[in-house]
Structures are given as structure tokens and as C-alpha cells.
Amino acid sequence: MASVYATLAYWLVNHPNIANFTWTEGETLGSTVFFVFVVVSVYLSATFLLRYVMVSLPALGPRILKPITAIHSLILCLLSLTMAVGCTLSLASSPDIVPSNPTARFFRSICLPLDVKPSGPLFFWAQVFYLSKILEFGDTLLIILGKSFQRLSFLHVYHHAVVVIMCFVWLRTRQSMFPFGLVANSTVHVIMYGYYFLCAIGCRPKWKRLVTDCQVLQFLLAFGFAGWMFQEHVFGSGCSGFWACGFNGVFNASLLALFFNFRSKNYAKKTILDTWAEMIKDVGKKAIGSKKID
Ligand SMILES: CC(C)(COP(=O)(O)OP(=O)(O)OC[C@H]1O[C@@H](n2cnc3c(N)ncnc32)[C@H](O)[C@@H]1OP(=O)(O)O)[C@@H](O)C(=O)NCCC(=O)NCCSC(=O)CC(=O)O
């Protein structure tokens, strides 16, 4: 067990390329506002253009599409696992950023010090996570080539476009809470791409709803920890990238609303998450005095 840990720690944390990584705006791959602007614009234009063009073209046959989809999903499933493990181990071995006590270390990763430098293993994994979101554009391409247009939802396109901006902001502002977001989202994506992989090889799992519930849970947890970070920033020593967390909060809230909507349309039986959704809607109605919130 100790040797497995030592091997993983070497390849995912202490390898010179990881340990000595520094994110430098304008030098590191994809580290400019211009790059993000071009990538997101190309994604959105190509999505709308291809969708329009594919209406009059035949769909790619399942014999070609399914194996490509399976390989794409498997790569993203394994990459997500690597990022989740890599970032967790990096947190466990970053005494310069976070203290040695495990609980204190966890909470310190939610509120990074104001003078944190964008270097070392944690920022290396943030950079890999950022670039992996561009690889996830492949999901959209596969949906369009298969003419599975009902799955090309607003939720899908909006998520894929804005998540790239979110990751860039994480790096640029050395944003607190990013290690939590990275580990939570990568873990959820191991399950999600595992689900997609099994669908693509023809073994549709029965636990689709579990995938959606895990997605919802990550956003709810993020709000819980954001509350802790808020009080730490205001009453404690301050948290790096605090104001950028506001952007993340709005993005997470919009995804949460879209996912509650997805759940209510796709699954009939109610669970505890639906009860929470109704409570959140009630609070929203009271706050804005409206009777119609979807
Ligand atoms: C269970 C979900 C993960 C997916 O719901 P769906 O209704 O889209 O799922 P589904 O049952 O139709 O998916 C199975 C179909 O997807 C195909 N498929 C396989 N791999 C894929 C891939 N990498 N990208 C897109 N589609 C893929 C399979 O071949 C199969 O096609 P066939 O049916 O032809 O055999 C859900 O929780 C969800 O996220 N819904 C929102 C839609 C979405 O785009 N989600 C991902 C981005 S949001 C996100 O990622 C949030 C986050 O960060 O957590």
C-alpha cells in the first residue's frame, strides 16, 4: 500500500514537471483572455453551424460513432480519475499552502492564502483540468454527428462553453475553493463518463439518476463550503480570488436550476433532492414575490 502511494505521489505530485509547474499569464498554454475568447467563440459558432449543416446530411452510422464515443468517454473517465487523485494527493502534500493537520488542510484549501503563488502541483492540476474542458467539446461534436439533437440542450452547450471561462478564472485569480471544485467535479465526471462509456458499448446502466444526483450534490456542497469561505474572508485572514468566487457562484446557481429542471423532466419519482429543490424555489418565490419560477 505504501509503495502504491509513493508511486502515485511521485507521478502525480513530485515529478519535476508537476512540482516545478508555474502558471504564467501569456506564457503557459491557453493563459490569455484572447485564447479563452477564441476557444469559446469557435466552440459556439461551430456548434450552431454544424447543427445547421447536419440537418441536411446523414447521421454518422452507429458502427463508426459508437466506438469513437466509447474511446472518447473512456479517455475522459480515466483523465478525470487521474485529476481527482492527483489534486487530492497534491492537497495532502502542500504544507507550504495548507497546514499539516488534515481537517485544517481541507478547510485551508477552500480559502487559499491571499499571497498564494500560482505554482506547484495544485496549479498544475488546475491547468490540466482547464485543458480537459476543451477536450470535453468532443461530447458536443459526437451529439451533432449522431444527429441526436434533442440532447444538444441549452444546459449542455451553456455548461461546455462557460466552464472553460470558469477554469481560466480559477487560474488567473488563484481562486479559493478551486481545489474542492476540481476534486468534486472530476469525481463526478469519473461516474458520468463511466456511464456514457457503458452506454456507448451497449450496456446502458440502471443508475442514470445517480449520475444526475451526484452532479446536483456537487453544486449544493459548493454552496455550503462557499458560506464557510465567506465568513473566513470577512472575519479571518482573507481568501485569494474571493470576488471571482461570485462568478463561480452565479454559474453554479444557474447549473443547479438547469439540473433541477432536467431531473423533474427525466425522472418521475421524488427524492430528498426534489424536496430541497422545492424549498429553494419557495425561498426564491418569496424573495422576488413571483408565483412562477421554473
Ligand atoms: C445522466 C446525464 C449525465 C446525461 O443525461 P442524458 O439524458 O444526456 O443521457 P443519455 O442517457 O441520453 O446518454 C446516453 C447517450 O449518450 C451517448 N454518449 C456517450 N458518450 C457521450 C459523450 N461523451 N458525450 C455525449 N454523449 C455521449 C451514448 O452513446 C448514449 O447514446 P444513445 O442513447 O444513442 O445510445 C445527466 O445527468 C446530465 O448531465 N444531463 C445533462 C446533459 C449533459 O450534456 N450533461 C453533460 C454536461 S453537464 C456537466 O458535465 C455538469 C457537471 O460538470 O457535472
The ligand as a Gaussian input file, in Angstrom:
#p B3LYP/6-31G(d) Opt

LIG

0 1
 C      -27.111000      11.314000     -16.851000
 C      -26.556000      12.582000     -17.510000
 C      -25.064000      12.638000     -17.276000
 C      -26.763000      12.521000     -19.031000
 O      -28.097000      12.616000     -19.334000
 P      -28.558000      12.358000     -20.858000
 O      -30.058000      12.393000     -20.891000
 O      -27.801000      13.240000     -21.781000
 O      -28.031000      10.878000     -21.020000
 P      -28.386000       9.732000     -22.049000
 O      -28.927000       8.574000     -21.290000
 O      -29.172000      10.254000     -23.218000
 O      -26.908000       9.398000     -22.547000
 C      -26.598000       8.225000     -23.250000
 C      -26.236000       8.571000     -24.665000
 O      -25.064000       9.418000     -24.666000
 C      -24.126000       8.937000     -25.629000
 N      -22.769000       9.328000     -25.221000
 C      -21.790000       8.523000     -24.823000
 N      -20.695000       9.206000     -24.524000
 C      -21.002000      10.505000     -24.712000
 C      -20.292000      11.705000     -24.549000
 N      -19.046000      11.724000     -24.110000
 N      -20.908000      12.856000     -24.807000
 C      -22.192000      12.859000     -25.201000
 N      -22.907000      11.760000     -25.386000
 C      -22.326000      10.584000     -25.150000
 C      -24.347000       7.442000     -25.573000
 O      -23.807000       6.850000     -26.709000
 C      -25.861000       7.344000     -25.462000
 O      -26.424000       7.478000     -26.758000
 P      -27.673000       6.581000     -27.246000
 O      -28.819000       6.994000     -26.348000
 O      -27.846000       6.983000     -28.668000
 O      -27.245000       5.165000     -27.041000
 C      -27.300000      13.772000     -16.921000
 O      -27.172000      13.834000     -15.511000
 C      -26.826000      15.077000     -17.493000
 O      -25.739000      15.576000     -17.261000
 N      -27.702000      15.696000     -18.316000
 C      -27.429000      16.974000     -18.949000
 C      -26.934000      16.736000     -20.329000
 C      -25.414000      16.929000     -20.495000
 O      -24.992000      17.347000     -21.549000
 N      -24.583000      16.645000     -19.459000
 C      -23.125000      16.762000     -19.517000
 C      -22.644000      18.191000     -19.349000
 S      -23.140000      18.976000     -17.838000
 C      -21.923000      18.552000     -16.695000
 O      -20.982000      17.921000     -17.019000
 C      -22.150000      19.063000     -15.316000
 C      -21.037000      18.682000     -14.432000
 O      -19.962000      19.286000     -14.540000
 O      -21.216000      17.785000     -13.606000

